[in-house]
Amino acid sequence: YFAYENTLASTDGSTVADADLQVPTDYNIKVLATWKNLLVLGCTHINSTDCKLYLWDYVSDDVTDMIDLGAGKLKSLGNVDDTLVMIIEQAQTSLIINPIAEIKFWKGGAVQTLPTNISLKDENGITYNVNDGEVVDSGKLYFAIESSSGTDLSGIYVVGKNAQGRWAVTMDRRLNNTTGVNQLSAIRK
């Protein structure tokens, strides 16, 4: 399966089947993941005002469930040990003084938010962005934050469980100087 705009399509290697499923036209499908026996469509509103997860059972004509993630842009989504982990970028607004990256979790029931956010603005006023994409490896979700002009926060971050079994986020490795990340495809240990 692959997505474009609000449409989920599939290919068998030689032909493309369009519109296997569509979400509302004011949402774009940003990322796909699997959870249990469902395909998860991570979507952001076309005005970047809020994001949602749509769950699909691969056979129904419509989504089987919708999870509202609230305000922000969904940047990363991965299944880590049967828990969906989401990275959501909150832009600076009149209500949010500094932009942040929120980490949210869902494994059924209510969406949980990690109490610790990542500031996306350093002490010099440089704003950073969460890159689209992620890598899930060994029970952890890796994602990148970078800026074209700053290095303090630029790096690969990791979300996983700590020794006490609680979710945590930390910088895994800093990027060299102003090295950019085009796309994460694998984590080398």
N, C-alpha and C positions, 0 to 999 in steps of 0.2 A: 504494500500500500504506500501511497504518497499523497501529499496534499498540496493544493494551490488555492489561494484565496479562501473561500468557504466550502470547497469541494474536496471530498476524499475520492481518490481514484485507485485503480489497481492495474497491474500489468502481469501477464504470464510470460514475459520475456519477448514476445513478438507483437502483441496487440495491447492497446490501452483501453480499459473499460472506464468510461467517464461516469461521474456522479453515482458511485456506489452509495454515497451518502452526502448530504449537505447539511451544514449548520446554518443558523440564521445569517442572512446576507450582510448584517452589520458586524459580523465577526470573521476574522481570518484564522485559519488553522495554522498555528506556528510550529507545533512539535507533536510527534506521535510517540506513544509508549504502550506497553502491554501491562495489564494488571489482572491477575487471575486468568479468567477466560475471556477478558474484554479488551478491546482496543480503546485506548484513551486518546482523545483529541484535545490537545491543549490549545486554547483559543484566546486571542486578545481582540477587544473591540477595535474597529477600524480607526477610532479617534484616540486609541490607547488609554481609554478611561477606566476600563475594568477587564477582568479576565475570568474565564470559566473552563472547566473540564467537562467534556461530553464523553459519556461511556457508551460503547456500542458492542453488541454481542456477535458481530460479523454476519448475521443473517436477517435481522429485522430491517424494515424499511426506514426506521427512524432510530434516533439514539434511545438508549434504554434508561439513561439517567443523566442529570446535569448537576455539577458541583460548582457553586459560585465561590470564586476565590477573592472577590472584592476588587478594590482599586489597584491600578498598576498594569504593567506590561509583563506578561509571562515570557521569561527568557530561557528557562531550562526546565525540563521535566524528565524524571527518571524513576524507575522502579528499583528501590533498594530494599531487599529482603521483604517483599510484599507490602511495602509502604511507598506511596507516591511522594516524591520529594520535588518541590517546585521552588525555583528562584524567580522572584518577582521584583522588577525594578519600579521603584516609586520615584517619580520625577519631582523636582522642586515646584511647589505650588504655594499659594497663600497660606495653606494649612501645614505644609511640610517645609520647614526652613531649609533643611539640607536633604538632597536626594539620598535614598537608601536602597539597599537590596534586602528584601525580606525573604526568609526561608520558611516555607510552609510544608505541612505534611498531611497526608490523608491515607487512611487504610480502612475506610468505612466510618460512618458517623460524622462527627463535626470535623471541620478543617482545623488543624492546630498550627500555631505560629511560634517559631523559635523566639524566645524573649530577646535574644541578641541579634541586632541588625548590623549590616555592614554599611558604614557611611561611604557615600560615593563622592565626597568632596573632602579634599585634604586641607591642612592648615594654611596653605597658600592660596586657597580658593579654586584650585584646579578640580574640575568635575571629571569623574570616571564613568565608564559604561560597563554594564554586564554584557558580554558577548552572547549572541544566540548560540545555543548548542551546549552539549555536555557529554561526558563519558561516565558510564557506570562501570566500576571495576572493584572486585573484592569487597562488596558491601559498602561502597562509598560512591558519592556523586561528585565529580570534578567539574568545575566551571571556571571561566576566565573573566577577569576584570582588567580593563586597560584604559589608558588615555593617550592621546597622541602627544601630549605635552608634559605629562607627569609620570613619575615612577614610584612614588611612595606606596600607592595601593595597587599598582599593576602587578598581577600575578595569577597563579592558578590556585583556586580555593577548593577546599574539600569539605563535604558534609557527610558525617557518619556518626556512629555511636562511640562514645568514650568508654573508658574502663568501667564506669558505673552503669553503663547501658543507656545513657541519656544522649539525645541528639546534640551535636555540637558542630560548629563551623570554624575553620581556621585556614590561614594561608598555608598552602602546601609548599609552594616555591615562588620566589619573586622572579619577575621577568628581568632580563638584563637590560639596563639602560632604558631605551624607549622601544625595545623589541615588541612587536605586535603579535597578536594571535589571530590568525585568519579563521581557523577551525580546529577544535580538539577532535582528534581521531583515536588516540590511544594514550595511555599513561605508561611511561617507562619507569620502572622501579630502579 
